[in-house]
Amino acid sequence: MTETESSAAGSRHRASYRSFLTAFVVSSALLLAAISAMNFVVDPHGAWQMKLLPGGYDAAATRMSKGELLHRYRGSTVLLGSSRTRSGVRPDGPGIPASPACNLGFSAALAQEVFMAADRSTEQPTVRSILMFVDYWQFDALPTRADFTMSRFYAERSSMDHACDLLFNSRTLKNSCQQLTEILRGKPPMYTPAGFSIPERLPWRATPQRDRTISLLNGAVAKGSKLERFRYAPSAVESLRAVIRRCRERSVELTVVINPTHATLFESVFQWNRWDDYEQWM
């Protein structure tokens, strides 16, 4: 091959590479634009509050959604805990200092998540009281869940990281697709704007209470159950002490409520050799 031919071949290769890179950059930009547009329009976490699509919105189901809910809350009372708080506490129930309260109950809540959410709640200028519902099962030595670390509750995240997760994150895109499907099907929301469950719309209400209780208890005592894998994290109690100090510093009234527990679960705690840990926790 002559020098001229070699130079011409090199030029063709460079042109081919440039074309490939241009196509890659343009297609990537279009894909990111499409994802961000989808997440902005559907707004599965209620971050933008634009309501660009008709129908019911359910922006109170995920930890990210709860973080956005607290961010725009201007009331005085916050409820914290697990799904028992989300589904079992009435918005106008007795003992709630001022309605409407903001319900920040998470599914399968971990103690560290609840305490970080409490810390963020004390930073809201209008919040004057926090009701925190806790139980032994929350004090499990598990890592903080991914959607919690993406939420406003997680203090270590920057505003830029949070905005990118709201617009470009694949988890948010998955939530957008689920939300869009429910909107197109005309499914009404399962939660109120303040984060409370709407009892008659909860899917498990179709199963009788007795059957649900039996299923729960059988799952607790079965081999390989969550209780068998449970590892108590006593360090989480120190985080609770920090929350108490923070509430006192900011003049926020904190009420800690220990959830009631079925006697069979207590028996399971004993059978799985967790009773010493349970007494230490109490």
C-alpha positions, -999 to +999 in steps of 0.1 A: +000+000+000+014+034-010+016+063+014-013+080-004-035+049-001-025+045+036-034+081+043-068+078+025-076+046+045-067+064+078-090+093+068-118+068+062-113+051+095-112+085+113-144+095+096-160+062+105-150+067+142-163+102+142-196+091+127-199+063+153-191+087+182-215+113+169-243+087+166-235+074+201-235+108+217-267+119+200-286+087+207-275+088+244-286+124+247-320+116+231-324+086+254-316+106+285-339+134+273-367+108+268-361+093+303-360+127+320-392+138+301-410+107+312-400+111+348-409+148+348-443+143+332-454+113+353-436+126+384-440+093+404-426+108+436-446+140+436-414+161+434-426+187+408-464+187+416-472+197+380-500+172+375-495+171+338-515+139+333-552+133+342-562+108+368-552+098+402-516+101+414-501+079+442-471+098+452-468+085+488-458+049+483-420+050+482-393+064+505-385+090+479-421+100+477-423+103+515-392+126+514-409+149+489-440+148+510-421+160+541-403+186+520-436+204+510-454+197+543-464+228+562-483+213+591-472+207+627-473+169+633-453+141+617-460+104+622-430+080+617-428+042+617-433+011+595-462+001+573-482-004+605-481+034+609-488+040+573-519+017+572-530+016+608-530+052+620-560+073+611-553+109+600-579+122+625-572+095+652-570+102+689-536+113+702-526+132+671-520+167+683-529+186+652-546+173+620-538+168+592-506+151+602-480+139+577-477+101+577-441+090+569-446+053+575-423+031+554-428-005+543-404-028+562-389+003+580-355+001+596-348+020+628-320+040+612-343+051+584-370+062+609-344+081+629-330+099+599-365+108+588-371+122+623-340+142+621-351+157+588-385+164+603-371+185+630-356+208+604-390+217+590-399+250+606-436+243+612-432+208+627-438+210+665-445+173+673-434+139+662-451+106+670-426+078+664-440+042+663-412+016+669-409-021+674-381-047+679-382-058+643-371-024+630-337-027+649-324-052+623-287-049+613-295-044+576-281-017+553-302+013+545-324+006+515-315+020+481-346+042+476-340+057+511-305+067+502-319+084+471-345+104+491-344+138+508-341+120+542-305+110+534-285+139+546-253+130+528-268+135+493-264+168+474-292+186+457-277+179+423-275+141+431-311+142+442-323+160+411-305+136+388-322+107+406-356+123+401-350+127+364-325+101+352-324+072+376-336+038+364-355+031+396-374+064+391-381+053+355-395+020+368-418+039+392-429+062+364-439+032+342-458+017+371-475+050+378-484+056+342-499+021+339-521+028+369-532+062+355-541+046+321-561+019+338-579+045+359-568+030+392-575+054+421-546+062+445-542+041+476-529+070+497-541+105+507-520+135+498-508+135+534-495+099+531-523+080+549-536+047+535-572+048+522-584+016+539-610+005+514-585+006+486-558-015+502-554-048+482-550-070+513-583-059+526-599-085+504-584-112+527-601-117+561-582-104+591-580-138+607-564-153+575-539-124+574-529-129+610-525-167+606-503-161+575-482-135+594-476-158+624-468-189+603-443-168+584-427-157+617-421-192+630-412-210+598-377-221+589-359-194+569-383-167+581-373-130+586-371-136+623-346-164+619-324-141+598-329-112+622-298-096+638-304-071+665-285-038+660-280-022+695-261+007+680-295+020+666-305+029+701-277+054+702-293+070+671-326+072+690-308+091+718-295+115+692-330+121+679-342+128+714-315+154+719-322+170+685-359+173+693-351+189+727-327+214+710-354+224+685-384+224+709-401+196+690-423+173+712-413+137+706-436+108+716-422+073+712-448+045+709-440+008+711-463-010+687-484-039+702-471-074+694-490-107+691-481-132+718-471-158+691-444-134+679-431-132+714-430-170+715-411-169+682-386-145+696-379-170+724-378-200+701-352-183+678-330-175+708-336-137+705-352-131+740-320-117+756-317-092+727-354-083+730-350-076+768-319-055+761-339-036+734-368-030+759 
